[in-house]
Amino acid sequence: MALARILQISRRNFTTSLVRRAGYGEGPGSNLPFQIENKWRLLAVMTTFFGAGFATPFLLVRFQLKKH
């Protein structure tokens, strides 16, 4: 019984220490790999990212049809 209690306490201390040492700033969006403060820049980045993925198959088909 005592061993189970020790394991429970050590597991709780380990997980809370990981959260404390994570190094993220405060507030929403602080742990994202891109900035969200400027909504117009975010719109341009997202449009470019998703637009490139959407346009790629169409451009590849056009390239294959034009290739003779």
Secondary structure, DSSP 8 states (H G I E B T S, - for coil): -HHHHHHHHHHHHHHHHHHHTS---SSTTTTSSS--S-HHHHHHHHHHHHHHHHHHHHHHHHHHHH--
